[in-house]
């Protein structure tokens, strides 16, 4: 097997400007300094749940590749229906 890079502190890859852009898209004008860490925490939990469900769908189908449909179904299960990626 190939060597796997150890993943840690990747949540810091969600930069302050990226969070700011998302907030702007959501209609926010001014942002408190404490929001950035809070947002990273919330995003991490959300992604963990979606990825866990996606991988569960993949494993159940006895596949090793997570497909876009697995993610669509996981999002639907979380109550966030996504259109445009099949099904």
N, CA, C and O atoms as CSV, one atom per row, in Angstrom:
chain,resi,resn,atom,element,x,y,z
A,1,UNK,N,N,0.837,-1.211,0.000
A,1,UNK,CA,C,0.000,0.000,0.000
A,1,UNK,C,C,0.865,1.252,0.000
A,1,UNK,O,O,2.004,1.248,0.467
A,2,UNK,N,N,0.299,2.307,-0.530
A,2,UNK,CA,C,1.014,3.583,-0.525
A,2,UNK,C,C,0.991,4.197,0.860
A,2,UNK,O,O,0.147,3.868,1.694
A,3,UNK,N,N,1.930,5.090,1.086
A,3,UNK,CA,C,1.967,5.782,2.377
A,3,UNK,C,C,0.848,6.810,2.435
A,3,UNK,O,O,0.604,7.542,1.476
A,4,UNK,N,N,0.189,6.849,3.555
A,4,UNK,CA,C,-0.880,7.817,3.764
A,4,UNK,C,C,-0.359,8.981,4.581
A,4,UNK,O,O,0.318,8.790,5.591
A,5,UNK,N,N,-0.677,10.189,4.141
A,5,UNK,CA,C,-0.295,11.375,4.897
A,5,UNK,C,C,-1.182,11.460,6.134
A,5,UNK,O,O,-2.391,11.249,6.047
A,6,UNK,N,N,-0.595,11.763,7.270
A,6,UNK,CA,C,-1.367,11.892,8.503
A,6,UNK,C,C,-2.129,13.217,8.453
A,6,UNK,O,O,-1.543,14.285,8.277
A,7,UNK,N,N,-3.459,13.119,8.614
A,7,UNK,CA,C,-4.303,14.307,8.515
A,7,UNK,C,C,-4.524,14.914,9.894
A,7,UNK,O,O,-5.077,14.268,10.785
A,8,UNK,N,N,-4.094,16.146,10.063
A,8,UNK,CA,C,-4.387,16.857,11.297
A,8,UNK,C,C,-4.319,18.361,11.024
A,8,UNK,O,O,-3.567,18.820,10.165
A,9,UNK,N,N,-5.106,19.097,11.759
A,9,UNK,CA,C,-5.196,20.557,11.594
A,9,UNK,C,C,-5.674,20.978,10.201
A,9,UNK,O,O,-5.451,22.115,9.784
A,10,UNK,N,N,-6.329,20.065,9.488
A,10,UNK,CA,C,-6.844,20.432,8.165
A,10,UNK,C,C,-7.998,21.414,8.262
A,10,UNK,O,O,-8.286,22.136,7.307
A,11,UNK,N,N,-8.656,21.443,9.406
A,11,UNK,CA,C,-9.785,22.357,9.591
A,11,UNK,C,C,-9.302,23.803,9.498
A,11,UNK,O,O,-10.080,24.698,9.170
A,12,UNK,N,N,-8.015,24.035,9.786
A,12,UNK,CA,C,-7.457,25.388,9.654
A,12,UNK,C,C,-7.326,25.790,8.185
A,12,UNK,O,O,-7.092,26.958,7.875
A,13,UNK,N,N,-7.477,24.815,7.281
A,13,UNK,CA,C,-7.478,25.100,5.844
A,13,UNK,C,C,-8.715,25.886,5.428
A,13,UNK,O,O,-8.736,26.526,4.376
A,14,UNK,N,N,-9.757,25.828,6.277
A,14,UNK,CA,C,-10.932,26.674,6.051
A,14,UNK,C,C,-10.552,28.043,6.612
A,14,UNK,O,O,-10.669,28.302,7.810
A,15,UNK,N,N,-10.095,28.906,5.711
A,15,UNK,CA,C,-9.484,30.164,6.134
A,15,UNK,C,C,-10.527,31.199,6.542
A,15,UNK,O,O,-11.717,31.059,6.258
A,16,UNK,N,N,-10.051,32.226,7.208
A,16,UNK,CA,C,-10.910,33.331,7.637
A,16,UNK,C,C,-11.630,33.966,6.436
A,16,UNK,O,O,-12.839,34.189,6.501
A,17,UNK,N,N,-10.913,34.260,5.346
A,17,UNK,CA,C,-11.615,34.837,4.188
A,17,UNK,C,C,-12.667,33.900,3.592
A,17,UNK,O,O,-13.695,34.361,3.097
A,18,UNK,N,N,-12.415,32.581,3.636
A,18,UNK,CA,C,-13.380,31.622,3.091
A,18,UNK,C,C,-14.674,31.653,3.908
A,18,UNK,O,O,-15.771,31.643,3.350
A,19,UNK,N,N,-14.532,31.691,5.235
A,19,UNK,CA,C,-15.698,31.767,6.123
A,19,UNK,C,C,-16.425,33.090,5.883
A,19,UNK,O,O,-17.654,33.151,5.865
A,20,UNK,N,N,-15.636,34.138,5.701
A,20,UNK,CA,C,-16.192,35.471,5.448
A,20,UNK,C,C,-17.016,35.477,4.151
A,20,UNK,O,O,-18.102,36.055,4.106
A,21,UNK,N,N,-16.491,34.828,3.095
A,21,UNK,CA,C,-17.211,34.762,1.810
A,21,UNK,C,C,-18.529,34.012,1.953
A,21,UNK,O,O,-19.552,34.423,1.404
A,22,UNK,N,N,-18.494,32.889,2.706
A,22,UNK,CA,C,-19.731,32.131,2.945
A,22,UNK,C,C,-20.760,32.990,3.681
A,22,UNK,O,O,-21.947,32.969,3.354
A,23,UNK,N,N,-20.294,33.742,4.672
A,23,UNK,CA,C,-21.186,34.613,5.440
A,23,UNK,C,C,-21.776,35.703,4.543
A,23,UNK,O,O,-22.962,36.019,4.638
A,24,UNK,N,N,-20.945,36.270,3.678
A,24,UNK,CA,C,-21.413,37.303,2.747
A,24,UNK,C,C,-22.512,36.730,1.847
A,24,UNK,O,O,-23.530,37.379,1.604
A,25,UNK,N,N,-22.296,35.518,1.360
A,25,UNK,CA,C,-23.295,34.866,0.515
A,25,UNK,C,C,-24.603,34.683,1.282
A,25,UNK,O,O,-25.689,34.738,0.705
A,26,UNK,N,N,-24.480,34.465,2.588
A,26,UNK,CA,C,-25.658,34.307,3.440
A,26,UNK,C,C,-26.263,35.633,3.881
A,26,UNK,O,O,-27.260,35.646,4.603
A,27,UNK,N,N,-25.677,36.743,3.457
A,27,UNK,CA,C,-26.268,38.048,3.745
A,27,UNK,C,C,-25.758,38.714,5.008
A,27,UNK,O,O,-26.418,39.603,5.545
A,28,UNK,N,N,-24.582,38.297,5.497
A,28,UNK,CA,C,-24.023,38.876,6.724
A,28,UNK,C,C,-23.170,40.087,6.358
A,28,UNK,O,O,-22.428,40.060,5.377
A,29,UNK,N,N,-23.282,41.152,7.159
A,29,UNK,CA,C,-22.538,42.382,6.877
A,29,UNK,C,C,-21.279,42.481,7.731
A,29,UNK,O,O,-20.205,42.807,7.225
A,30,UNK,N,N,-21.411,42.198,9.031
A,30,UNK,CA,C,-20.281,42.356,9.950
A,30,UNK,C,C,-20.129,41.090,10.785
A,30,UNK,O,O,-21.118,40.506,11.227
A,31,UNK,N,N,-18.871,40.666,11.000
A,31,UNK,CA,C,-18.614,39.373,11.636
A,31,UNK,C,C,-17.724,39.547,12.861
A,31,UNK,O,O,-16.679,40.196,12.792
A,32,UNK,N,N,-18.144,38.962,13.988
A,32,UNK,CA,C,-17.352,38.983,15.219
A,32,UNK,C,C,-16.121,38.094,15.048
A,32,UNK,O,O,-16.154,37.113,14.304
A,33,UNK,N,N,-15.059,38.436,15.726
A,33,UNK,CA,C,-13.810,37.677,15.627
A,33,UNK,C,C,-13.907,36.252,16.137
A,33,UNK,O,O,-13.146,35.386,15.706
A,34,UNK,N,N,-14.840,35.998,17.058
A,34,UNK,CA,C,-14.968,34.662,17.656
A,34,UNK,C,C,-15.706,33.681,16.745
A,34,UNK,O,O,-15.715,32.476,16.994
A,35,UNK,N,N,-16.319,34.208,15.696
A,35,UNK,CA,C,-17.163,33.380,14.829
A,35,UNK,C,C,-16.351,32.341,14.059
A,35,UNK,O,O,-16.843,31.245,13.788
A,36,UNK,N,N,-15.105,32.680,13.705
A,36,UNK,CA,C,-14.347,31.826,12.790
A,36,UNK,C,C,-14.094,30.437,13.365
A,36,UNK,O,O,-14.321,29.439,12.681
A,37,UNK,N,N,-13.627,30.355,14.612
A,37,UNK,CA,C,-13.385,29.046,15.241
A,37,UNK,C,C,-14.690,28.282,15.418
A,37,UNK,O,O,-14.753,27.073,15.195
A,38,UNK,N,N,-15.733,29.007,15.824
A,38,UNK,CA,C,-17.058,28.388,16.010
A,38,UNK,C,C,-17.545,27.767,14.699
A,38,UNK,O,O,-18.049,26.644,14.677
A,39,UNK,N,N,-17.385,28.519,13.608
A,39,UNK,CA,C,-17.811,28.046,12.290
A,39,UNK,C,C,-17.038,26.804,11.889
A,39,UNK,O,O,-17.614,25.851,11.363
A,40,UNK,N,N,-15.725,26.811,12.138
A,40,UNK,CA,C,-14.908,25.629,11.813
A,40,UNK,C,C,-15.410,24.400,12.563
A,40,UNK,O,O,-15.500,23.310,11.998
A,41,UNK,N,N,-15.735,24.587,13.844
A,41,UNK,CA,C,-16.238,23.473,14.657
A,41,UNK,C,C,-17.543,22.917,14.120
A,41,UNK,O,O,-17.717,21.703,14.016
A,42,UNK,N,N,-18.465,23.817,13.778
A,42,UNK,CA,C,-19.774,23.405,13.258
A,42,UNK,C,C,-19.609,22.694,11.919
A,42,UNK,O,O,-20.231,21.659,11.681
A,43,UNK,N,N,-18.771,23.250,11.045
A,43,UNK,CA,C,-18.530,22.656,9.729
A,43,UNK,C,C,-17.918,21.267,9.859
A,43,UNK,O,O,-18.286,20.350,9.124
A,44,UNK,N,N,-16.984,21.114,10.793
A,44,UNK,CA,C,-16.320,19.824,11.016
A,44,UNK,C,C,-17.340,18.758,11.415
A,44,UNK,O,O,-17.322,17.647,10.886
A,45,UNK,N,N,-18.228,19.101,12.348
A,45,UNK,CA,C,-19.253,18.150,12.799
A,45,UNK,C,C,-20.187,17.790,11.643
A,45,UNK,O,O,-20.517,16.620,11.448
A,46,UNK,N,N,-20.612,18.803,10.875
A,46,UNK,CA,C,-21.515,18.570,9.743
A,46,UNK,C,C,-20.868,17.623,8.730
A,46,UNK,O,O,-21.489,16.656,8.287
A,47,UNK,N,N,-19.610,17.913,8.366
A,47,UNK,CA,C,-18.918,17.085,7.375
A,47,UNK,C,C,-18.681,15.670,7.886
A,47,UNK,O,O,-18.803,14.708,7.126
A,48,UNK,N,N,-18.343,15.533,9.172
A,48,UNK,CA,C,-18.140,14.195,9.743
A,48,UNK,C,C,-19.398,13.357,9.599
A,48,UNK,O,O,-19.326,12.184,9.232
A,49,UNK,N,N,-20.562,13.955,9.886
A,49,UNK,CA,C,-21.825,13.226,9.786
A,49,UNK,C,C,-22.137,12.833,8.343
A,49,UNK,O,O,-22.533,11.697,8.081
A,50,UNK,N,N,-21.960,13.767,7.410
A,50,UNK,CA,C,-22.252,13.489,6.000
A,50,UNK,C,C,-21.295,12.427,5.463
A,50,UNK,O,O,-21.721,11.508,4.764
A,51,UNK,N,N,-20.003,12.548,5.786
A,51,UNK,CA,C,-19.011,11.592,5.290
A,51,UNK,C,C,-19.257,10.211,5.883
A,51,UNK,O,O,-19.132,9.202,5.188
A,52,UNK,N,N,-19.612,10.165,7.178
A,52,UNK,CA,C,-19.905,8.871,7.814
A,52,UNK,C,C,-21.052,8.168,7.083
A,52,UNK,O,O,-20.962,6.979,6.777
A,53,UNK,N,N,-22.132,8.910,6.803
A,53,UNK,CA,C,-23.275,8.324,6.103
A,53,UNK,C,C,-22.907,7.908,4.682
A,53,UNK,O,O,-23.325,6.848,4.218
A,54,UNK,N,N,-22.124,8.742,3.987
A,54,UNK,CA,C,-21.703,8.430,2.618
A,54,UNK,C,C,-20.901,7.137,2.582
A,54,UNK,O,O,-21.122,6.284,1.722
A,55,UNK,N,N,-19.973,6.997,3.515
A,55,UNK,CA,C,-19.126,5.799,3.576
A,55,UNK,C,C,-19.969,4.575,3.931
A,55,UNK,O,O,-19.707,3.477,3.439
A,56,UNK,N,N,-20.975,4.760,4.779
A,56,UNK,CA,C,-21.873,3.653,5.126
A,56,UNK,C,C,-22.599,3.156,3.882
A,56,UNK,O,O,-22.705,1.948,3.674
A,57,UNK,N,N,-23.105,4.077,3.046
A,57,UNK,CA,C,-23.753,3.689,1.786
A,57,UNK,C,C,-22.775,2.931,0.892
A,57,UNK,O,O,-23.133,1.924,0.281
A,58,UNK,N,N,-21.540,3.422,0.822
A,58,UNK,CA,C,-20.517,2.796,-0.023
A,58,UNK,C,C,-20.211,1.383,0.456
A,58,UNK,O,O,-20.165,0.449,-0.345
A,59,UNK,N,N,-20.001,1.226,1.762
A,59,UNK,CA,C,-19.670,-0.090,2.322
A,59,UNK,C,C,-20.820,-1.067,2.131
A,59,UNK,O,O,-20.597,-2.244,1.851
A,60,UNK,N,N,-22.052,-0.583,2.281
A,60,UNK,CA,C,-23.215,-1.460,2.133
A,60,UNK,C,C,-23.304,-2.013,0.709
A,60,UNK,O,O,-23.727,-3.149,0.498
A,61,UNK,N,N,-22.899,-1.192,-0.264
A,61,UNK,CA,C,-22.917,-1.612,-1.666
A,61,UNK,C,C,-21.660,-2.407,-2.030
A,61,UNK,O,O,-21.468,-2.765,-3.192
A,62,UNK,N,N,-20.807,-2.683,-1.042
A,62,UNK,CA,C,-19.555,-3.433,-1.223
A,62,UNK,C,C,-18.647,-2.774,-2.270
A,62,UNK,O,O,-18.036,-3.452,-3.096
A,63,UNK,N,N,-18.575,-1.455,-2.217
A,63,UNK,CA,C,-17.686,-0.706,-3.095
A,63,UNK,C,C,-16.584,-0.073,-2.273
A,63,UNK,O,O,-16.672,0.009,-1.048
A,64,UNK,N,N,-15.536,0.377,-2.967
A,64,UNK,CA,C,-14.451,1.071,-2.276
A,64,UNK,C,C,-14.394,2.545,-2.661
A,64,UNK,O,O,-13.636,3.322,-2.082
A,65,UNK,N,N,-15.208,2.917,-3.647
A,65,UNK,CA,C,-15.225,4.302,-4.109
A,65,UNK,C,C,-16.531,4.963,-3.693
A,65,UNK,O,O,-17.613,4.440,-3.961
A,66,UNK,N,N,-16.428,6.106,-3.041
A,66,UNK,CA,C,-17.618,6.871,-2.667
A,66,UNK,C,C,-18.079,7.638,-3.900
A,66,UNK,O,O,-17.325,8.434,-4.459
A,67,UNK,N,N,-19.324,7.397,-4.324
A,67,UNK,CA,C,-19.851,8.073,-5.512
A,67,UNK,C,C,-20.612,9.335,-5.106
A,67,UNK,O,O,-20.932,9.545,-3.936
A,68,UNK,N,N,-20.889,10.160,-6.106
A,68,UNK,CA,C,-21.649,11.386,-5.835
A,68,UNK,C,C,-23.044,11.040,-5.316
A,68,UNK,O,O,-23.600,11.774,-4.499
A,69,UNK,N,N,-23.612,9.929,-5.786
A,69,UNK,CA,C,-24.941,9.525,-5.314
A,69,UNK,C,C,-24.925,9.172,-3.836
A,69,UNK,O,O,-25.887,9.452,-3.121
A,70,UNK,N,N,-23.834,8.557,-3.368
A,70,UNK,CA,C,-23.715,8.253,-1.934
A,70,UNK,C,C,-23.823,9.539,-1.119
A,70,UNK,O,O,-24.494,9.584,-0.088
A,71,UNK,N,N,-23.156,10.574,-1.597
A,71,UNK,CA,C,-23.166,11.866,-0.897
A,71,UNK,C,C,-24.553,12.500,-0.980
A,71,UNK,O,O,-25.043,13.063,0.000
A,72,UNK,N,N,-25.190,12.408,-2.162
A,72,UNK,CA,C,-26.544,12.958,-2.332
A,72,UNK,C,C,-27.508,12.293,-1.361
A,72,UNK,O,O,-28.315,12.970,-0.724
A,73,UNK,N,N,-27.430,10.962,-1.242
A,73,UNK,CA,C,-28.321,10.230,-0.330
A,73,UNK,C,C,-28.031,10.587,1.126
A,73,UNK,O,O,-28.953,10.720,1.930
A,74,UNK,N,N,-26.754,10.742,1.462
A,74,UNK,CA,C,-26.372,11.112,2.833
A,74,UNK,C,C,-26.921,12.500,3.178
A,74,UNK,O,O,-27.425,12.719,4.279
A,75,UNK,N,N,-26.818,13.432,2.229
A,75,UNK,CA,C,-27.355,14.777,2.445
A,75,UNK,C,C,-28.874,14.738,2.596
A,75,UNK,O,O,-29.445,15.444,3.427
A,76,UNK,N,N,-29.524,13.897,1.772
A,76,UNK,CA,C,-30.980,13.781,1.854
A,76,UNK,C,C,-31.384,13.249,3.220
A,76,UNK,O,O,-32.372,13.694,3.805
A,77,UNK,N,N,-30.607,12.286,3.725
A,77,UNK,CA,C,-30.882,11.712,5.038
A,77,UNK,C,C,-30.742,12.769,6.135
A,77,UNK,O,O,-31.441,12.725,7.147
A,78,UNK,N,N,-29.829,13.717,5.918
A,78,UNK,CA,C,-29.617,14.801,6.884
A,78,UNK,C,C,-30.633,15.934,6.703
A,78,UNK,O,O,-30.601,16.931,7.425
A,79,UNK,N,N,-31.540,15.764,5.721
A,79,UNK,CA,C,-32.568,16.782,5.496
A,79,UNK,C,C,-32.101,17.944,4.647
A,79,UNK,O,O,-32.708,19.015,4.677
A,80,UNK,N,N,-31.022,17.750,3.882
A,80,UNK,CA,C,-30.498,18.806,3.012
A,80,UNK,C,C,-30.473,18.277,1.577
A,80,UNK,O,O,-29.417,17.910,1.062
A,81,UNK,N,N,-31.638,18.241,0.941
A,81,UNK,CA,C,-31.749,17.670,-0.398
A,81,UNK,C,C,-30.938,18.497,-1.395
A,81,UNK,O,O,-31.002,19.726,-1.408
A,82,UNK,N,N,-30.171,17.786,-2.233
A,82,UNK,CA,C,-29.316,18.433,-3.225
A,82,UNK,C,C,-29.709,17.927,-4.603
A,82,UNK,O,O,-29.742,16.720,-4.841
A,83,UNK,N,N,-30.008,18.847,-5.509
A,83,UNK,CA,C,-30.382,18.482,-6.871
A,83,UNK,C,C,-29.203,18.663,-7.801
A,83,UNK,O,O,-28.289,19.438,-7.518
A,84,UNK,N,N,-29.226,17.936,-8.930
A,84,UNK,CA,C,-28.246,18.166,-9.982
A,84,UNK,C,C,-27.121,17.161,-10.045
A,84,UNK,O,O,-26.237,17.288,-10.894
A,85,UNK,N,N,-27.122,16.153,-9.165
A,85,UNK,CA,C,-26.058,15.154,-9.195
A,85,UNK,C,C,-26.624,13.745,-9.353
A,85,UNK,O,O,-26.038,12.787,-8.850
A,86,UNK,N,N,-27.751,13.609,-10.043
A,86,UNK,CA,C,-28.387,12.304,-10.249
A,86,UNK,C,C,-29.380,11.974,-9.158
A,86,UNK,O,O,-29.389,12.583,-8.089
A,87,UNK,N,N,-30.226,10.983,-9.457
A,87,UNK,CA,C,-31.304,10.507,-8.556
A,87,UNK,C,C,-32.211,11.652,-8.154
A,87,UNK,O,O,-33.166,11.449,-7.405
